[in-house]
Amino acid sequence: MTTWNPNFTDAEYWARIARTRAEMEARGLELLIVSDPSNMAWLSGYDGWSFYVHQAVILPLEGEPVWWGREMDAAGALRTVFMTEIDSVVGYDDSYVQNPQKHPMEALAWLITDRGWNASWIGVEMDNYYFSAAAHQTLVNHLHEARMVDITGLVNWQRAIKSDSELEYMRRAARIVEHMHSVIYEKAEPGMRKNDLVADIYHAAITGADGHWGDYPAIVPLTPSGLDATAPHLTWDDRTLRRGESNFFEIAGAHRRYHCPQSRTLFFGPPPDLYQRAEAAVLEAMEAGLERAHPGNRCEDIANAFNAALNKAGFEKDSRCGYSIGLSYPPDWGERTMSFRRGDMTELKPGMVFHFMPALWLEDGGLEITEPVLITDHGPEPLCHTPRCIMVKD
């Protein structure tokens, strides 16, 4: 089998698989069905926009993992996975695609039976964006001897500490998001249609920075203005930028699927007093949180320090203020593991990377000043150098 994968060495993939298998054995599992495309890519190298149909990486306790998916996507698997065995890429017939009369998981059940895995303890990712209730029910109906176990997050947690190669890709993504923010500052002006500015943001994102190309982000640019910015997760339309409104830009640079999200807020002219006070409070609270971002401390230590300082300044944030980041596919650039919030007792370790995301949504707009942060032996290392403040443009 001829493969081509530019991202990582075979040794790194096998090290990832070894970590995953150790956790499988600790849980008494004999087979994993991994359907989260981020986890599929991390284990096998597979990269393609095929996650709108059913697909998976099948990981037994021995031998190579098996990529399984739509037959026409098998060609893409051959181009991207690290595996070399001829039977490590298996496609199913196109008649299964979006056909209410049959389900692709029938084909996967037959594959598992053919390989002699049908009486195994099988782990499935029950709670991800890509594994449906119908998919699970079909597997249960066809694998009567198997014992199905929910392993949501099992592979995600193996990804928590980044390798040197992964960190290199994230540093490249950091340069890209820095470039994106510089383009926003350069191009944005009162009267400009928001969609035109987003087009410039996309151009900067995909062009890349420092000679490294930009990948597509797992989340589209979130770019609300004015009252729209009182809420998270809104996108854009053709309304024009105006003076006296906050404009926040929650964006990410991406390189080879590795993400560095960073947010900044833009005003034309001096920000109102409320925003200046909120900026000062957030920056002081971020420093308090970063002082706790050392190996051996816990995720909640950062959240508690941040919230204590923020509350002292007269502001509150009810939601988490950070989460783990790395390799991601739509619709989310988070890893869905650790969070900076009270009660998360995860120990911080060198190589973990977080989006420190202390956004505030105020009465007439929003304030987002966020940072991607690497935990090192010596403490936190912000991956970006974008000025940490409200962007003010006359």
C-alpha positions in Angstrom: 0.0 0.0 0.0 1.4 3.4 -1.0 0.9 6.2 1.5 2.0 9.8 1.8 1.9 11.6 5.1 3.9 14.8 5.7 2.9 15.5 9.2 4.6 13.1 11.6 7.0 10.2 11.7 5.8 6.6 12.0 7.5 6.4 15.4 5.3 9.2 16.7 2.2 7.5 15.5 3.2 4.3 17.1 4.0 6.1 20.4 0.5 7.6 20.3 -1.0 4.2 19.7 1.0 2.7 22.6 -0.3 5.3 25.0 -3.9 4.6 23.8 -3.5 0.8 24.1 -2.2 1.2 27.6 -5.4 2.9 28.5 -7.4 0.3 26.7 -5.8 -2.5 28.7 -6.3 -0.6 31.9 -10.0 -0.5 31.1 -10.3 -4.0 29.9 -11.0 -3.1 26.3 -10.0 -5.1 23.2 -11.1 -2.8 20.4 -11.8 0.9 19.9 -14.1 2.4 17.3 -12.8 6.0 17.0 -15.2 8.2 15.0 -14.1 11.7 16.1 -12.0 13.0 13.1 -9.5 14.7 15.4 -8.8 11.4 17.1 -8.8 9.6 13.8 -6.2 11.9 12.5 -4.1 11.8 15.7 -4.0 7.9 15.6 -3.7 7.4 11.9 -2.8 10.6 10.0 -6.1 10.6 8.1 -7.1 14.1 6.8 -10.1 14.7 4.7 -13.4 16.6 4.7 -15.4 13.4 4.8 -16.7 13.6 8.4 -20.3 14.2 7.1 -20.5 10.5 6.4 -19.8 7.7 8.8 -16.2 6.7 9.2 -13.8 5.5 11.9 -10.4 4.3 12.8 -10.6 0.8 14.4 -7.8 0.1 16.9 -7.2 -3.4 18.2 -4.6 -4.3 20.8 -2.2 -5.6 18.2 -1.2 -4.7 14.7 -1.9 -1.5 12.6 -5.1 0.5 13.1 -7.7 0.2 10.4 -9.1 3.2 8.6 -12.8 2.5 7.6 -15.0 4.8 5.6 -16.7 5.6 2.4 -15.1 3.8 -0.6 -14.4 7.0 -2.5 -12.6 8.4 0.5 -10.3 5.4 0.7 -8.1 7.1 -1.9 -7.7 10.0 0.4 -6.9 7.6 3.3 -4.2 6.0 1.2 -2.7 9.4 0.7 -2.6 10.5 4.3 -2.5 7.6 6.8 0.8 6.2 8.0 -0.2 2.5 7.8 1.3 0.3 5.2 -0.6 -3.0 5.3 -2.9 -3.6 2.4 -5.9 -4.4 4.6 -5.5 -1.3 6.9 -7.7 0.8 4.6 -11.2 -0.5 4.1 -14.0 1.3 2.2 -17.7 0.6 2.2 -20.1 0.7 -0.8 -21.6 4.0 -1.8 -25.1 2.5 -1.6 -24.8 3.0 2.2 -24.4 6.8 2.0 -27.5 8.6 3.2 -29.7 5.7 2.5 -32.7 5.3 4.9 -33.0 1.6 3.9 -29.5 0.6 5.2 -26.8 2.0 7.5 -23.0 2.1 7.0 -22.5 0.6 10.5 -23.8 -2.7 9.1 -20.7 -2.8 6.9 -18.5 -2.0 9.9 -20.1 -4.8 11.9 -19.3 -7.2 9.1 -15.7 -6.0 9.0 -15.4 -6.5 12.8 -16.9 -10.0 12.5 -14.6 -10.9 9.6 -11.5 -9.9 11.6 -12.7 -12.0 14.6 -13.3 -9.0 16.9 -17.1 -9.5 17.2 -17.0 -11.0 20.7 -14.7 -8.3 22.1 -15.1 -5.6 24.7 -15.5 -2.7 22.3 -15.1 1.0 23.1 -17.2 3.6 21.2 -17.2 7.4 21.5 -20.8 7.8 22.5 -20.8 11.5 22.9 -19.1 13.2 20.0 -20.5 15.2 17.0 -20.1 12.4 14.5 -21.5 9.2 16.1 -25.3 9.1 16.0 -27.9 7.1 18.0 -28.7 5.2 14.8 -25.0 4.3 14.3 -24.8 2.9 17.8 -28.1 1.0 17.6 -27.0 -0.6 14.3 -23.7 -1.8 15.8 -25.6 -3.2 18.9 -28.1 -5.0 16.6 -25.4 -6.6 14.5 -22.7 -7.4 17.1 -24.7 -9.5 19.6 -21.6 -11.1 21.2 -19.8 -7.8 21.8 -19.8 -5.7 25.0 -20.1 -2.0 24.1 -18.5 0.5 26.4 -18.6 4.3 26.2 -15.0 5.6 25.8 -15.8 9.2 25.1 -12.7 11.2 25.7 -10.3 8.3 26.0 -8.2 9.2 22.9 -8.7 13.0 23.6 -7.0 12.7 26.9 -4.0 10.9 25.3 -3.5 14.0 23.2 -3.2 16.4 26.2 0.6 16.7 26.2 1.9 17.8 22.9 5.0 16.5 21.2 7.7 18.8 19.9 6.4 18.4 16.4 2.8 19.3 17.5 4.1 22.3 19.3 5.9 23.4 16.1 2.7 23.3 14.2 0.9 25.3 16.9 3.7 27.9 16.9 3.2 28.3 13.1 -0.6 28.6 13.8 0.2 31.3 16.3 2.1 33.3 13.7 -0.9 33.0 11.4 -3.4 34.3 13.9 -1.0 37.2 14.7 -1.1 38.1 11.0 -4.9 37.8 10.9 -5.2 40.4 13.8 -2.7 42.7 12.1 -4.8 42.5 8.9 -8.0 43.3 10.9 -6.3 46.4 12.4 -5.0 47.5 9.0 -8.2 47.0 7.0 -11.0 47.7 9.4 -12.6 51.2 9.1 -16.0 52.8 9.8 -18.4 52.2 6.9 -16.7 48.9 5.9 -19.1 46.0 5.4 -18.4 43.3 7.9 -18.4 40.5 5.2 -15.7 42.4 3.3 -13.6 42.4 6.4 -14.2 38.7 7.0 -13.1 38.1 3.4 -9.8 39.8 4.3 -9.5 37.7 7.5 -10.0 34.5 5.5 -7.4 35.6 3.0 -4.9 36.2 5.8 -5.7 32.9 7.4 -5.2 30.8 4.4 -2.3 32.7 3.0 -0.5 31.9 6.3 2.6 33.5 7.7 6.4 33.2 7.7 6.2 30.9 4.7 3.8 28.4 6.3 0.4 27.9 4.8 -2.9 28.3 6.7 -5.3 25.4 7.1 -9.1 25.9 7.4 -10.2 26.6 11.0 -12.5 24.4 12.9 -14.7 27.4 13.7 -15.5 30.3 11.3 -14.5 33.8 12.4 -16.8 35.0 15.1 -17.1 38.7 14.5 -20.1 40.4 16.1 -20.4 44.2 16.7 -22.5 46.4 19.0 -25.5 44.6 20.6 -24.6 41.4 18.6 -21.4 41.4 20.7 -23.4 41.0 23.9 -23.6 37.3 23.0 -20.9 34.8 22.0 -20.8 32.7 18.9 -22.4 35.1 16.4 -20.9 35.5 13.0 -21.3 38.3 10.4 -23.6 39.9 7.9 -23.2 42.9 5.5 -23.8 45.6 8.1 -21.1 48.3 8.3 -18.6 48.9 11.1 -19.5 51.9 13.1 -17.9 54.2 15.7 -18.9 53.8 19.3 -19.4 50.1 19.0 -17.3 47.2 20.3 -16.2 44.7 17.6 -14.6 41.5 18.9 -12.9 39.0 16.7 -12.7 35.4 17.9 -10.5 33.7 15.3 -7.8 31.1 15.0 -4.7 30.4 13.0 -4.5 26.8 11.8 -1.6 24.8 10.3 -1.9 21.1 9.5 -5.1 21.0 11.6 -3.4 22.4 14.7 -5.0 25.5 16.1 -4.1 28.7 17.9 -7.2 30.7 18.7 -6.9 34.3 19.9 -9.4 37.1 20.4 -9.2 40.8 20.4 -11.6 43.7 20.6 -11.6 46.8 18.3 -12.9 50.3 18.8 -12.8 53.2 16.5 -11.8 56.0 18.8 -11.5 55.9 22.6 -13.4 53.0 24.2 -16.2 54.0 26.7 -15.3 54.1 30.4 -17.1 50.7 31.0 -14.8 49.0 28.5 -11.7 50.6 29.8 -12.5 49.4 33.3 -13.4 46.0 32.0 -10.1 45.8 30.1 -8.1 46.7 33.2 -10.0 44.1 35.2 -9.5 41.4 32.7 -5.8 42.0 32.2 -5.2 42.0 35.9 -7.2 38.8 36.3 -5.4 37.2 33.5 -2.1 37.9 35.2 -3.4 36.4 38.4 -4.5 33.3 36.5 -1.2 33.0 34.6 0.7 33.2 37.9 -0.9 29.9 38.8 -0.2 28.3 35.4 2.7 26.1 36.6 3.2 22.4 36.5 1.7 20.7 39.6 -1.1 23.2 40.0 -4.6 22.4 38.8 -6.9 23.8 36.2 -9.2 25.2 38.9 -6.3 27.1 40.4 -6.1 29.3 37.3 -9.9 29.8 37.3 -10.1 30.6 41.0 -7.3 33.1 40.8 -8.8 34.7 37.7 -12.3 35.0 39.1 -11.1 36.3 42.5 -9.3 39.2 40.8 -12.1 39.8 38.3 -14.7 39.9 41.1 -12.6 42.2 43.2 -12.7 44.7 40.3 -16.5 44.5 40.1 -17.0 42.1 37.2 -18.2 38.5 37.0 -17.8 35.6 34.5 -20.0 32.6 35.1 -18.6 30.3 32.3 -15.2 28.6 32.1 -12.3 30.8 31.3 -10.2 28.4 29.3 -9.9 25.0 27.7 -7.4 22.6 26.1 -6.5 23.1 22.4 -4.5 21.4 19.7 -5.6 19.2 16.7 -9.2 19.9 15.7 -11.8 19.6 13.0 -15.2 21.4 12.7 -17.3 22.3 14.5 -15.0 22.9 17.5 -11.3 23.8 18.0 -11.3 22.7 21.7 -10.1 19.2 22.7 -13.1 18.6 25.0 -11.0 17.5 28.0 -9.7 20.1 30.5 -11.2 23.4 31.4 -10.2 26.4 33.5 -13.1 26.3 35.9 -13.8 25.6 39.6 -13.8 21.9 40.3 -11.5 20.8 37.4 -8.7 19.1 39.3 -6.7 18.2 36.3 -3.0 18.6 37.1 -1.1 21.0 34.8 1.8 19.4 33.0 4.5 20.6 30.6 3.3 20.3 27.0 -0.3 21.1 27.7 -1.8 24.0 25.7 -4.8 26.0 26.5 -6.9 28.9 25.1 -7.1 31.2 28.1 -10.5 32.7 27.2 -11.7 35.3 29.7 -14.4 36.9 27.6 -17.0 39.3 29.0 -20.3 40.1 27.5 -21.5 43.5 28.7 -24.7 45.4 28.5 -24.0 47.0 25.0 -21.2 44.9 23.6 -18.5 42.4 24.3 -14.9 42.3 25.4 -12.6 39.5 24.3 -8.9 39.5 25.0 -7.7 36.0 25.0 -4.4 34.0 24.7 -3.2 30.6 23.6 -0.8 29.5 26.5 1.7 26.6 26.7 2.5 25.1 30.0 6.3 24.7 30.3 8.6 23.5 33.1 9.1 27.1 34.0 5.5 28.3 33.8 3.2 29.7 31.2 4.4 30.7 27.7 1.9 32.7 25.6 2.3 31.5 22.1 1.3 34.8 20.5 2.8 38.3 20.7 -0.3 40.4 19.7 -0.5 43.3 22.1 -2.7 42.3 25.0 -5.2 45.2 25.0 -8.2 46.7 23.3 -7.3 47.6 19.7 -8.0 51.3 19.3 -8.1 52.8 15.8 -8.9 56.5 15.1 
